[in-house]
Amino acid sequence: MTPDDSAPEAPRLRGATLALVSVCLALGGVSALEARHVSVVHGFPLTWSHVFATTGPPWLLLAVSLPLALRLASLPSLRSRRGHMVLVHVAVFAAIACAHAALLTWIMGLENPVALMFTLTARFERSLYSAMPITVPMYGAVLAAAWAMAEARERERRSIRASQLEAQLQTSRLASLRARLQPHFLYNTLQGIATLAADHQPQQAVTAIEQLSELLHASLRDDGRDEVPVREEVQLAERYLGLQQMRFGERLRYEVSVTPAVAEWLVPVLLLQPLVENAVVHGLEAGQERLQVTIAAAAVPEGLELVVENDGPALVPAAPDEDHGVGIAATRARLTTAYGAAASLTLLPRKGGGVTVRLLLPRSRA
């Protein structure tokens, strides 16, 4: 039994052992009451000390030997070799049955001296047959308990393994979705820098490249984190908007509002950036004269609310998510993978024109 296996097995084994000892002692008490009652009914009442001396030893033997048999039956090394397991259990059962019969033989001689007229072998055989209705079901209970514990342990092992596989699958899905977003974001950003260079704005292009290097260092790092604090995620989105502001100048304006209470709550990394990128792509790059982007984060009864709002082109109700760019579809897929039905992404028409993207996430504190 490995250390990982023995930890969950030990409480079950202790519980089954306690149950076996309790049953044996309870049956021993019932046997003593029966012997006392019969002696009183027949007019020859036995003292309690005599009753316990003649009825107790066989049950005490079972209370000691059966838990040992249970521990033996619970050994994984024995369960893995069925032929040896059968031979061992036959030998252990025979030893317990013979010891139980020997005690009954001794008690028979104490209770009824006439029994001494028969040979020891005859008395032992009779005691052995008398012990079978007790030892067989009791040992059967031991085997049943050992089997039940083995099944529970196997179900627990399979459950843990399934949980591990599900966690690995979820991690791979998140990594895949994140990999889809990063090249898309990088392509659009480099395209913006190329536009600055083509417009003969070298200083702005150099500054944009410096901003891009900082943004890439923050967003493309591989530090094993799937979640980051809200403040850090908003800072990434601000870096992107600052980078785009160098390209579009006064045509792009943005505001950020983060409630201090939710600043340290955790959200999936790169959650906001593709939504902000969508607003720029479908606004300024589509020919709109000016664009205002607003990012807000606040606590609501359902958990955490993130809002990305822009006053760009109006939302087309019949258009599928893909019509609004890869960001919406990929972000919704990430939320489903990470939170299931506990999170949602909703596209809404903004009052006065434009689009509002509303995300609801469960509370997740750092």
LINTA-V867582 format. One record per backbone hydrogen bond with DSSP energy under -1.0 kcal/mol. NH is the residue of the N-H (numbers start at 1). CO is the residue of the C=O. If there is no record, write none. Layout:
[[NH;CO] [NH;CO]]
This chain:
[[6;2] [7;3] [9;5] [10;6] [13;9] [14;10] [15;11] [16;12] [17;13] [18;14] [19;15] [20;16] [21;17] [22;18] [23;19] [24;20] [25;21] [26;22] [27;23] [28;24] [29;25] [30;26] [31;27] [32;28] [33;29] [34;30] [35;31] [36;32] [37;33] [38;34] [39;35] [40;36] [41;37] [42;38] [43;40] [44;39] [51;47] [52;48] [53;49] [54;50] [55;51] [56;52] [60;56] [61;57] [62;58] [63;59] [64;60] [65;61] [66;62] [69;65] [70;66] [71;67] [72;68] [73;69] [74;70] [75;72] [79;75] [80;76] [81;78] [85;81] [86;82] [87;83] [88;84] [89;85] [90;86] [91;87] [92;88] [93;89] [94;90] [95;91] [96;92] [97;93] [98;94] [99;95] [100;96] [101;97] [102;98] [103;99] [104;100] [105;101] [106;102] [107;103] [108;104] [109;105] [110;106] [111;107] [112;108] [115;112] [116;113] [117;114] [118;115] [123;119] [124;120] [125;121] [126;122] [127;123] [128;124] [129;125] [130;126] [131;127] [132;128] [134;131] [135;131] [136;132] [138;134] [139;135] [140;136] [141;137] [142;138] [143;139] [144;140] [145;141] [146;142] [147;143] [148;144] [149;145] [150;146] [151;147] [152;148] [153;149] [154;150] [155;151] [156;152] [157;153] [158;154] [159;155] [160;156] [161;157] [162;158] [163;159] [164;160] [165;161] [166;162] [167;163] [168;164] [169;165] [170;166] [171;167] [172;168] [173;169] [174;170] [175;171] [176;172] [177;173] [178;174] [179;175] [180;176] [181;177] [182;178] [183;179] [185;181] [186;182] [187;183] [188;184] [189;185] [190;186] [191;187] [192;188] [193;189] [194;190] [195;191] [196;192] [197;193] [198;194] [199;195] [200;197] [201;196] [205;201] [206;202] [207;203] [208;204] [209;205] [210;206] [211;207] [212;208] [213;209] [214;210] [215;211] [216;212] [217;213] [218;214] [219;215] [220;216] [228;267] [230;265] [231;263] [233;229] [234;230] [235;231] [236;232] [237;233] [238;234] [239;235] [240;236] [241;237] [242;238] [243;239] [244;240] [245;241] [246;242] [248;244] [249;245] [251;248] [252;249] [253;291] [255;293] [257;295] [259;297] [262;259] [263;260] [265;262] [266;364] [267;228] [269;226] [276;272] [277;273] [278;274] [279;275] [280;276] [281;277] [282;278] [285;280] [287;284] [288;283] [291;251] [293;253] [294;309] [295;255] [296;307] [297;257] [298;305] [300;303] [303;300] [304;361] [305;298] [306;359] [307;296] [308;357] [309;294] [310;355] [311;292] [319;316] [323;320] [324;321] [325;322] [330;326] [331;327] [332;328] [333;329] [334;330] [335;331] [336;332] [337;333] [338;334] [339;335] [340;336] [342;339] [343;340] [344;360] [346;358] [348;356] [350;354] [353;350] [355;310] [356;348] [357;308] [358;346] [359;306] [360;344] [361;304]]
